[in-house]
Amino acid sequence: MAVIYRITNMANNKFYIGSALSFERRSWQHKYDLKRGVHKNPRLQAAWNKYGEEMFVFEVLEEIPAGEDQLAWENKYLHVHVGQPDCYNINTDAAGMRIGIPHTEESKRKTSASRKGKAAGEDHYRYGQEVAEEVRQKIGDTQRGKAKAPGRKVTEEGRAKIRANIEAGRSHKHWLGRKHTDESKAKMSRAIIAKRADGTEMHMLSITHLRLATGLKPATINRSLKSGRPIIKGKFAGWSFKYVDTIPAT
């Protein structure tokens, strides 16, 4: 079944909207192009290069009813969001995504270099290999809609909220009208010790103070706090964080 999907950058909540007959295959194609640096949307590609794959979430927003025009449904979303600062999409017409938008010479060079010899004879990555019958059956079932493609399932209640927000032009503002629980407030106000790569420590009153002091994104800090492992890249590589009940006296 055709779906409307969204790719969200969790670092800043910016997103890309699209439609597909197979969400699994379309997600794979996006990731394949983004990893090779040849994605057709330069805004999404630049964000992927800057923030990294782990910051992007692929999700189904809505299933398109059988018999409905897939591109017409996608256009409903594009007409609302294209041109807004939080939307990566460029065109408002899903039927003519690249009409009037020429590739740059650099883009042409990258595309050409990435594809030369990749699908020719012995240079093909699956040359001489056979696909097992069981694998063929699974692929066929998925393409024919007999097997569910993996992805996040949106509930009926969630779809209703999405539709209401689309009509109001604010589908991305998922926190509007909501409040933090007492538990989440307690976590945000807990003291934190930041251990630098050289072993020295920095004591912070809360996660907010830590963000202001370092400029790190919330997702980066949260991952380190939950895993207990240090940051692996960037200027804060080697830093780690942990909650404490009180800040040690100095």
Backbone as CSV, one residue per row, in Angstrom:
resi,resn,N_x,N_y,N_z,CA_x,CA_y,CA_z,C_x,C_y,C_z
1,MET,0.833,-1.196,0.000,0.000,0.000,0.000,0.869,1.248,0.000
2,ALA,0.484,2.252,-0.770,1.237,3.498,-0.836,1.119,4.262,0.481
3,VAL,2.178,4.981,0.836,2.200,5.719,2.099,2.823,7.102,1.911
4,ILE,2.520,7.975,2.849,3.231,9.238,3.000,4.240,9.007,4.116
5,TYR,5.502,9.353,3.885,6.529,9.135,4.898,7.260,10.441,5.195
6,ARG,7.985,10.430,6.295,8.759,11.612,6.694,10.138,11.180,7.179
7,ILE,11.151,11.961,6.832,12.511,11.767,7.330,12.801,12.965,8.229
8,THR,12.971,12.719,9.533,13.144,13.812,10.482,14.565,13.854,11.028
9,ASN,15.140,15.054,11.034,16.449,15.279,11.628,16.223,15.584,13.104
10,MET,16.566,14.658,13.993,16.282,14.810,15.415,17.122,15.902,16.074
11,ALA,18.149,16.373,15.378,18.987,17.432,15.949,18.277,18.776,15.941
12,ASN,17.398,18.988,14.947,16.735,20.296,14.848,15.260,20.207,14.436
13,ASN,14.736,18.983,14.301,13.330,18.734,13.934,12.979,19.165,12.513
14,LYS,13.971,19.400,11.664,13.681,19.658,10.258,13.383,18.328,9.576
15,PHE,12.626,18.362,8.466,12.176,17.101,7.897,12.021,17.164,6.373
16,TYR,11.897,15.958,5.805,11.667,15.771,4.373,10.418,14.896,4.235
17,ILE,9.511,15.298,3.338,8.265,14.570,3.120,8.291,13.876,1.761
18,GLY,7.755,12.659,1.690,7.679,11.958,0.411,6.568,10.923,0.427
19,SER,6.360,10.290,-0.717,5.381,9.202,-0.816,6.055,8.023,-1.504
20,ALA,5.538,6.818,-1.276,6.149,5.628,-1.862,5.164,4.471,-1.881
21,LEU,5.306,3.604,-2.873,4.517,2.374,-2.920,5.076,1.358,-1.934
22,SER,6.413,1.406,-1.736,7.070,0.519,-0.771,7.935,1.374,0.146
23,PHE,7.493,1.550,1.383,8.246,2.364,2.336,9.633,1.772,2.588
24,GLU,9.706,0.452,2.674,10.992,-0.210,2.914,11.988,0.093,1.803
25,ARG,11.552,-0.075,0.565,12.465,0.147,-0.556,12.842,1.628,-0.694
26,ARG,11.865,2.517,-0.493,12.153,3.945,-0.631,13.106,4.411,0.464
27,SER,12.948,3.899,1.684,13.857,4.250,2.775,15.276,3.788,2.446
28,TRP,15.358,2.557,1.930,16.672,2.022,1.554,17.314,2.892,0.480
29,GLN,16.547,3.337,-0.510,17.088,4.153,-1.597,17.586,5.498,-1.084
30,HIS,16.807,6.112,-0.185,17.240,7.389,0.411,18.581,7.211,1.115
31,LYS,18.670,6.186,1.973,19.896,5.967,2.744,21.072,5.638,1.835
32,TYR,20.806,4.853,0.802,21.861,4.470,-0.152,22.440,5.712,-0.822
33,ASP,21.566,6.611,-1.296,22.024,7.830,-1.963,22.705,8.781,-0.986
34,LEU,22.142,8.908,0.214,22.709,9.814,1.203,24.097,9.368,1.649
35,LYS,24.277,8.073,1.851,25.579,7.560,2.274,26.644,7.770,1.202
36,ARG,26.225,7.757,-0.076,27.176,7.953,-1.177,27.313,9.424,-1.565
37,GLY,26.521,10.293,-0.937,26.624,11.721,-1.217,26.015,12.158,-2.526
38,VAL,25.042,11.385,-3.046,24.463,11.725,-4.355,22.950,11.934,-4.268
39,HIS,22.430,12.224,-3.079,20.980,12.400,-2.951,20.515,13.606,-3.772
40,LYS,19.324,13.478,-4.363,18.826,14.531,-5.254,18.437,15.803,-4.509
41,ASN,18.209,15.706,-3.193,17.861,16.895,-2.420,19.106,17.415,-1.702
42,PRO,19.674,18.534,-2.149,20.931,19.025,-1.568,20.797,19.449,-0.110
43,ARG,19.614,19.881,0.292,19.424,20.303,1.683,19.483,19.110,2.630
44,LEU,18.797,18.043,2.248,18.812,16.834,3.067,20.203,16.222,3.072
45,GLN,20.882,16.235,1.932,22.231,15.679,1.844,23.195,16.449,2.744
46,ALA,23.095,17.779,2.718,23.989,18.601,3.547,23.749,18.339,5.034
47,ALA,22.480,18.179,5.418,22.154,17.908,6.822,22.675,16.536,7.235
48,TRP,22.523,15.542,6.355,23.017,14.179,6.619,24.538,14.209,6.813
49,ASN,25.227,14.940,5.955,26.684,15.040,6.056,27.102,15.700,7.367
50,LYS,26.324,16.687,7.822,26.681,17.446,9.026,26.367,16.684,10.301
51,TYR,25.165,16.075,10.387,24.723,15.486,11.650,24.945,13.972,11.752
52,GLY,25.050,13.295,10.609,25.276,11.860,10.643,23.996,11.047,10.599
53,GLU,24.107,9.817,10.120,22.961,8.930,9.913,22.139,8.702,11.172
54,GLU,22.809,8.608,12.325,22.095,8.248,13.554,21.084,9.302,13.995
55,MET,21.146,10.504,13.436,20.238,11.569,13.844,18.954,11.604,13.021
56,PHE,18.796,10.709,12.034,17.632,10.759,11.153,16.690,9.582,11.405
57,VAL,15.408,9.910,11.518,14.361,8.918,11.766,13.447,8.845,10.546
58,PHE,13.213,7.628,10.049,12.328,7.383,8.918,11.026,6.811,9.464
59,GLU,9.892,7.420,9.122,8.620,6.947,9.673,7.481,7.160,8.679
60,VAL,6.483,6.274,8.776,5.278,6.394,7.961,4.316,7.346,8.666
61,LEU,3.848,8.358,7.956,2.883,9.303,8.513,1.452,8.844,8.282
62,GLU,1.205,8.313,7.062,-0.173,7.993,6.706,-0.208,7.006,5.554
63,GLU,-1.134,6.075,5.596,-1.355,5.161,4.486,-2.344,5.794,3.520
64,ILE,-2.034,5.723,2.231,-2.900,6.305,1.210,-3.964,5.280,0.830
65,PRO,-5.240,5.640,0.898,-6.309,4.686,0.574,-6.152,4.104,-0.823
66,ALA,-6.476,2.830,-0.977,-6.374,2.158,-2.276,-7.198,2.916,-3.320
67,GLY,-6.597,3.089,-4.497,-7.291,3.761,-5.577,-7.092,5.259,-5.619
68,GLU,-6.532,5.839,-4.533,-6.294,7.279,-4.499,-5.003,7.617,-5.241
69,ASP,-4.910,8.858,-5.727,-3.725,9.335,-6.451,-2.599,9.601,-5.452
70,GLN,-1.541,8.800,-5.541,-0.430,8.915,-4.599,0.217,10.292,-4.619
71,LEU,0.499,10.816,-5.819,1.178,12.101,-5.931,0.295,13.251,-5.469
72,ALA,-1.007,13.113,-5.671,-1.935,14.155,-5.208,-1.910,14.235,-3.687
73,TRP,-1.833,13.077,-3.033,-1.750,13.052,-1.568,-0.443,13.676,-1.087
74,GLU,0.640,13.355,-1.777,1.926,13.939,-1.391,1.904,15.453,-1.562
75,ASN,1.263,15.921,-2.638,1.204,17.363,-2.892,0.489,18.121,-1.780
76,LYS,-0.477,17.467,-1.130,-1.175,18.123,-0.022,-0.177,18.517,1.070
77,TYR,0.757,17.625,1.339,1.773,17.901,2.353,2.784,18.933,1.842
78,LEU,3.207,18.758,0.595,4.211,19.662,0.035,3.711,21.097,-0.016
79,HIS,2.457,21.287,-0.398,1.906,22.638,-0.506,1.868,23.344,0.843
80,VAL,1.734,22.566,1.922,1.703,23.151,3.271,3.106,23.497,3.759
81,HIS,4.071,22.618,3.483,5.376,22.733,4.142,6.514,23.314,3.297
82,VAL,6.508,23.116,1.999,7.630,23.611,1.186,7.720,25.133,1.306
83,GLY,8.912,25.609,1.560,9.118,27.040,1.756,9.230,27.428,3.216
84,GLN,8.794,26.528,4.120,8.937,26.781,5.551,10.368,26.452,5.980
85,PRO,10.888,27.145,6.983,12.298,26.944,7.376,12.625,25.555,7.895
86,ASP,11.598,24.787,8.307,11.883,23.459,8.857,11.677,22.330,7.848
87,CYS,11.479,22.667,6.582,11.222,21.653,5.550,12.378,21.595,4.559
88,TYR,12.906,20.383,4.329,14.012,20.203,3.395,13.542,20.139,1.931
89,ASN,12.276,19.822,1.712,11.778,19.700,0.341,11.923,21.018,-0.414
90,ILE,12.111,20.899,-1.732,12.312,22.078,-2.570,11.110,22.339,-3.470
91,ASN,10.587,21.286,-4.102,9.495,21.427,-5.057,8.135,21.212,-4.408
92,THR,7.139,21.933,-4.895,5.771,21.782,-4.393,4.955,20.819,-5.243
93,ASP,5.548,20.312,-6.316,4.841,19.381,-7.195,5.578,18.048,-7.232
94,ALA,4.968,17.015,-6.656,5.606,15.701,-6.596,5.790,15.081,-7.970
95,ALA,5.027,15.520,-8.961,5.105,14.935,-10.303,6.282,15.474,-11.098
96,GLY,6.878,16.541,-10.661,7.991,17.126,-11.424,9.090,17.597,-10.516
97,MET,9.636,16.663,-9.728,10.573,17.008,-8.682,11.824,17.766,-9.155
98,ARG,12.333,17.449,-10.348,13.567,18.107,-10.761,13.385,18.970,-12.001
99,ILE,12.138,19.267,-12.361,11.925,20.122,-13.525,12.500,21.498,-13.246
100,GLY,13.377,21.961,-14.128,13.966,23.288,-13.990,15.082,23.381,-12.977
101,ILE,15.517,22.248,-12.398,16.601,22.267,-11.406,17.779,21.473,-11.966
102,PRO,18.748,22.125,-12.594,19.877,21.409,-13.195,20.854,20.891,-12.137
103,HIS,21.499,19.776,-12.443,22.542,19.258,-11.565,23.782,20.144,-11.691
104,THR,24.494,20.326,-10.584,25.754,21.044,-10.637,26.811,20.132,-11.253
105,GLU,27.912,20.724,-11.703,28.992,19.928,-12.284,29.573,18.977,-11.240
106,GLU,29.642,19.432,-9.984,30.158,18.584,-8.914,29.241,17.396,-8.687
107,SER,27.915,17.649,-8.708,26.951,16.569,-8.529,27.054,15.562,-9.665
108,LYS,27.204,16.053,-10.907,27.338,15.164,-12.051,28.586,14.298,-11.912
109,ARG,29.680,14.916,-11.453,30.950,14.190,-11.313,30.826,13.084,-10.266
110,LYS,30.196,13.413,-9.109,30.041,12.421,-8.046,29.161,11.263,-8.485
111,THR,28.071,11.582,-9.169,27.163,10.541,-9.633,27.843,9.617,-10.618
112,SER,28.584,10.217,-11.541,29.284,9.427,-12.550,30.332,8.521,-11.906
113,ALA,31.124,9.109,-10.982,32.196,8.340,-10.350,31.650,7.195,-9.505
114,SER,30.500,7.424,-8.855,29.947,6.404,-7.959,29.323,5.240,-8.711
115,ARG,28.977,5.441,-9.981,28.261,4.402,-10.713,29.110,3.669,-11.758
116,LYS,30.264,4.203,-12.091,31.091,3.569,-13.113,31.506,2.162,-12.704
117,GLY,31.163,1.207,-13.512,31.591,-0.169,-13.300,30.883,-0.909,-12.189
118,LYS,29.963,-0.230,-11.478,29.320,-0.871,-10.329,28.321,-1.948,-10.746
119,ALA,27.770,-1.858,-11.953,26.728,-2.808,-12.363,27.077,-3.485,-13.682
120,ALA,28.350,-3.689,-13.901,28.786,-4.261,-15.167,29.601,-5.531,-14.946
121,GLY,29.090,-6.657,-15.441,29.837,-7.911,-15.457,30.473,-8.276,-14.139
122,GLU,31.749,-8.607,-14.186,32.460,-9.070,-13.004,32.619,-7.988,-11.938
123,ASP,32.413,-6.720,-12.311,32.526,-5.639,-11.340,31.280,-5.505,-10.471
124,HIS,30.183,-6.168,-10.857,28.970,-6.091,-10.059,29.180,-6.826,-8.747
125,TYR,28.676,-6.231,-7.631,28.966,-6.787,-6.311,28.353,-8.169,-6.085
126,ARG,27.375,-8.578,-6.932,26.780,-9.905,-6.764,27.112,-10.829,-7.934
127,TYR,28.142,-10.500,-8.683,28.512,-11.297,-9.852,28.826,-12.739,-9.430
128,GLY,28.173,-13.704,-10.098,28.430,-15.106,-9.827,27.694,-15.669,-8.627
129,GLN,26.927,-14.813,-7.911,26.190,-15.287,-6.741,24.731,-15.549,-7.102
130,GLU,24.130,-16.511,-6.443,22.728,-16.820,-6.665,21.921,-16.508,-5.408
131,VAL,20.712,-15.999,-5.625,19.827,-15.682,-4.512,19.032,-16.937,-4.153
132,ALA,19.065,-17.308,-2.879,18.354,-18.497,-2.421,16.855,-18.357,-2.679
133,GLU,16.187,-19.475,-2.900,14.762,-19.462,-3.212,13.955,-18.819,-2.071
134,GLU,14.359,-19.095,-0.840,13.659,-18.511,0.307,13.760,-16.988,0.295
135,VAL,14.953,-16.489,-0.056,15.155,-15.038,-0.128,14.330,-14.447,-1.266
136,ARG,14.291,-15.139,-2.418,13.491,-14.686,-3.552,12.018,-14.558,-3.148
137,GLN,11.545,-15.556,-2.389,10.149,-15.554,-1.968,9.850,-14.366,-1.057
138,LYS,10.760,-14.080,-0.115,10.566,-12.960,0.807,10.557,-11.631,0.051
139,ILE,11.478,-11.480,-0.889,11.531,-10.250,-1.681,10.244,-10.080,-2.477
140,GLY,9.807,-11.179,-3.103,8.588,-11.131,-3.902,7.365,-10.803,-3.074
141,ASP,7.262,-11.416,-1.881,6.115,-11.168,-1.012,6.069,-9.709,-0.561
142,THR,7.239,-9.164,-0.247,7.286,-7.770,0.186,6.834,-6.832,-0.920
143,GLN,7.323,-7.088,-2.145,6.967,-6.221,-3.265,5.500,-6.347,-3.643
144,ARG,4.916,-7.523,-3.420,3.504,-7.728,-3.746,2.575,-7.342,-2.605
145,GLY,3.167,-6.842,-1.516,2.348,-6.398,-0.391,1.918,-7.517,0.534
146,LYS,2.480,-8.730,0.364,2.084,-9.851,1.216,2.839,-9.863,2.541
147,ALA,3.938,-9.152,2.572,4.723,-9.095,3.804,4.863,-7.643,4.213
148,LYS,4.689,-7.380,5.476,4.784,-6.015,5.977,6.226,-5.544,5.969
149,ALA,6.446,-4.376,5.394,7.775,-3.790,5.446,7.993,-3.207,6.836
150,PRO,9.228,-3.324,7.393,9.475,-2.789,8.726,9.343,-1.280,8.740
151,GLY,8.891,-0.743,9.842,8.733,0.699,9.960,7.892,1.010,11.182
152,ARG,7.865,2.246,11.557,7.087,2.643,12.713,5.625,2.779,12.315
153,LYS,4.735,2.149,13.045,3.317,2.145,12.736,2.636,3.309,13.451
154,VAL,1.907,4.108,12.682,1.174,5.224,13.256,-0.232,4.764,13.607
155,THR,-0.666,5.010,14.824,-1.990,4.588,15.271,-3.060,5.468,14.625
156,GLU,-4.316,5.017,14.734,-5.427,5.810,14.210,-5.500,7.165,14.911
157,GLU,-5.255,7.162,16.216,-5.256,8.420,16.956,-4.148,9.344,16.449
158,GLY,-2.972,8.730,16.172,-1.854,9.512,15.656,-2.159,10.103,14.292
159,ARG,-2.807,9.301,13.426,-3.167,9.800,12.105,-4.130,10.980,12.207
160,ALA,-5.092,10.870,13.141,-6.061,11.947,13.321,-5.361,13.244,13.732
161,LYS,-4.378,13.121,14.623,-3.626,14.304,15.060,-2.820,14.894,13.912
162,ILE,-2.223,14.007,13.098,-1.432,14.473,11.959,-2.315,15.244,10.988
163,ARG,-3.507,14.673,10.687,-4.419,15.349,9.755,-4.836,16.713,10.294
164,ALA,-5.150,16.763,11.599,-5.574,18.024,12.208,-4.461,19.058,12.159
165,ASN,-3.235,18.599,12.413,-2.098,19.514,12.390,-1.752,19.967,10.980
166,ILE,-1.949,19.062,9.998,-1.701,19.440,8.610,-2.627,20.581,8.215
167,GLU,-3.894,20.448,8.592,-4.862,21.489,8.259,-4.505,22.807,8.940
168,ALA,-3.900,22.721,10.115,-3.509,23.935,10.829,-2.128,24.417,10.423
169,GLY,-1.445,23.627,9.551,-0.117,24.027,9.077,0.968,23.890,10.106
170,ARG,0.818,22.928,11.039,1.825,22.803,12.081,2.126,21.345,12.422
171,SER,2.141,20.455,11.434,2.287,19.028,11.708,3.601,18.680,12.396
172,HIS,4.609,19.542,12.227,5.911,19.236,12.817,5.987,19.630,14.294
173,LYS,5.034,20.440,14.768,5.104,20.936,16.136,4.437,19.934,17.086
174,HIS,5.082,18.784,17.219,4.466,17.696,17.957,4.359,17.957,19.453
175,TRP,5.057,18.954,19.977,5.038,19.206,21.411,4.031,20.279,21.786
176,LEU,3.377,20.888,20.806,2.456,21.982,21.062,1.352,21.546,22.020
177,GLY,1.187,22.296,23.112,0.127,22.004,24.061,0.459,20.935,25.079
178,ARG,1.621,20.306,24.954,2.002,19.253,25.892,2.910,19.816,26.977
179,LYS,2.986,19.124,28.108,3.820,19.550,29.219,4.722,18.407,29.653
180,HIS,5.884,18.776,30.183,6.789,17.762,30.725,6.185,17.151,31.993
181,THR,6.394,15.859,32.151,5.948,15.190,33.373,6.878,15.574,34.522
182,ASP,6.430,15.322,35.734,7.270,15.600,36.906,8.563,14.783,36.833
183,GLU,8.448,13.556,36.287,9.636,12.702,36.161,10.654,13.309,35.206
184,SER,10.172,13.812,34.051,11.098,14.399,33.087,11.691,15.699,33.615
185,LYS,10.884,16.466,34.374,11.410,17.699,34.974,12.514,17.370,35.971
186,ALA,12.307,16.285,36.729,13.312,15.884,37.721,14.620,15.498,37.045
187,LYS,14.514,14.787,35.903,15.718,14.390,35.180,16.463,15.609,34.648
188,MET,15.692,16.565,34.099,16.325,17.747,33.513,16.994,18.627,34.558
189,SER,16.524,18.541,35.809,17.079,19.393,36.864,18.168,18.696,37.670
190,ARG,18.453,17.426,37.383,19.488,16.700,38.118,20.870,17.195,37.740
191,ALA,21.758,17.183,38.721,23.136,17.598,38.458,23.845,16.557,37.595
192,ILE,24.845,17.012,36.867,25.592,16.139,35.954,27.082,16.396,36.104
193,ILE,27.854,15.320,36.044,29.307,15.435,35.987,29.750,15.095,34.570
194,ALA,30.457,16.033,33.954,31.006,15.812,32.621,32.490,15.491,32.768
195,LYS,32.870,14.307,32.304,34.266,13.883,32.388,34.929,14.103,31.039
196,ARG,35.948,14.950,31.015,36.642,15.262,29.773,37.530,14.102,29.334
197,ALA,38.022,14.197,28.089,38.871,13.142,27.535,40.165,12.979,28.338
198,ASP,40.638,14.073,28.957,41.883,13.987,29.733,41.661,13.511,31.168
199,GLY,40.405,13.184,31.511,40.106,12.656,32.838,39.627,13.685,33.838
200,THR,39.777,14.971,33.540,39.294,16.005,34.446,37.767,16.099,34.375
201,GLU,37.167,16.617,35.432,35.719,16.653,35.504,35.174,18.075,35.576
202,MET,33.967,18.240,35.054,33.268,19.520,35.093,31.898,19.262,35.701
203,HIS,31.534,19.988,36.729,30.274,19.771,37.439,29.239,20.786,36.969
204,MET,28.067,20.278,36.551,27.003,21.129,36.028,25.737,20.961,36.859
205,LEU,24.976,22.055,37.037,23.761,22.020,37.846,22.649,21.205,37.207
206,SER,22.601,21.189,35.861,21.535,20.471,35.154,21.960,20.224,33.718
207,ILE,21.140,19.461,33.013,21.426,19.180,31.609,21.344,20.450,30.780
208,THR,20.501,21.394,31.200,20.404,22.678,30.502,21.705,23.455,30.612
209,HIS,22.276,23.486,31.802,23.551,24.178,31.989,24.652,23.519,31.160
210,LEU,24.626,22.196,31.097,25.620,21.483,30.305,25.508,21.853,28.829
211,ARG,24.281,21.906,28.314,24.071,22.278,26.909,24.563,23.686,26.632
212,LEU,24.278,24.624,27.540,24.707,26.006,27.352,26.229,26.132,27.397
213,ALA,26.841,25.339,28.262,28.293,25.418,28.430,29.053,24.800,27.262
214,THR,28.502,23.737,26.687,29.221,23.003,25.640,28.696,23.255,24.233
215,GLY,27.401,23.596,24.133,26.810,23.752,22.806,26.418,22.429,22.178
216,LEU,26.511,21.333,22.953,26.149,20.015,22.434,24.637,19.888,22.244
217,LYS,24.255,19.075,21.255,22.844,18.830,20.998,22.258,17.916,22.080
218,PRO,20.965,18.099,22.409,20.339,17.249,23.434,20.468,15.768,23.133
219,ALA,20.302,15.384,21.850,20.370,13.969,21.494,21.744,13.381,21.802
220,THR,22.797,14.155,21.574,24.162,13.677,21.830,24.369,13.433,23.322
221,ILE,23.924,14.380,24.139,24.068,14.244,25.591,23.230,13.073,26.109
222,ASN,21.990,12.967,25.620,21.106,11.894,26.090,21.650,10.515,25.761
223,ARG,22.219,10.367,24.551,22.788,9.065,24.177,23.921,8.675,25.116
224,SER,24.772,9.639,25.444,25.904,9.349,26.318,25.432,9.032,27.738
225,LEU,24.422,9.769,28.198,23.904,9.520,29.545,23.280,8.137,29.655
226,LYS,22.520,7.734,28.641,21.834,6.443,28.681,22.802,5.275,28.524
227,SER,23.774,5.441,27.619,24.696,4.328,27.347,25.859,4.254,28.329
228,GLY,26.220,5.405,28.908,27.384,5.439,29.783,28.695,5.479,29.027
229,ARG,28.602,5.521,27.695,29.805,5.529,26.867,30.174,6.954,26.462
230,PRO,31.444,7.221,26.204,31.867,8.569,25.812,31.465,8.889,24.371
231,ILE,31.456,10.170,24.052,31.198,10.633,22.689,32.344,10.172,21.802
232,ILE,32.045,9.751,20.576,33.089,9.136,19.744,33.648,10.052,18.663
233,LYS,32.986,11.201,18.398,33.515,12.064,17.349,33.228,13.519,17.659
234,GLY,33.899,14.404,16.915,33.727,15.834,17.143,34.717,16.358,18.162
235,LYS,34.597,17.658,18.455,35.567,18.260,19.376,35.385,17.785,20.820
236,PHE,34.256,17.124,21.106,34.024,16.587,22.442,34.235,15.070,22.492
237,ALA,34.934,14.535,21.520,35.239,13.102,21.504,35.971,12.713,22.790
238,GLY,35.510,11.636,23.421,36.130,11.178,24.661,35.432,11.678,25.917
239,TRP,34.542,12.650,25.764,33.793,13.150,26.922,32.677,12.169,27.274
240,SER,32.367,12.068,28.562,31.250,11.235,29.005,30.497,11.975,30.111
241,PHE,29.241,11.574,30.333,28.403,12.270,31.306,27.686,11.271,32.217
242,LYS,27.398,11.694,33.436,26.611,10.873,34.347,25.850,11.761,35.323
243,TYR,24.655,11.294,35.689,23.849,12.016,36.671,24.429,11.818,38.078
244,VAL,24.302,12.823,38.904,24.676,12.709,40.323,23.589,13.404,41.146
245,ASP,23.445,12.975,42.397,22.421,13.567,43.254,22.817,14.965,43.721
246,THR,24.079,15.144,43.973,24.569,16.465,44.401,25.928,16.732,43.766
247,ILE,26.243,17.986,43.604,27.551,18.367,43.074,28.565,18.350,44.209
248,PRO,29.689,17.654,44.041,30.694,17.591,45.101,31.178,18.981,45.503
249,ALA,31.443,19.181,46.780,31.938,20.454,47.263,33.357,20.676,46.740
250,THR,33.662,21.946,46.435,35.008,22.268,45.942,35.737,23.127,46.939
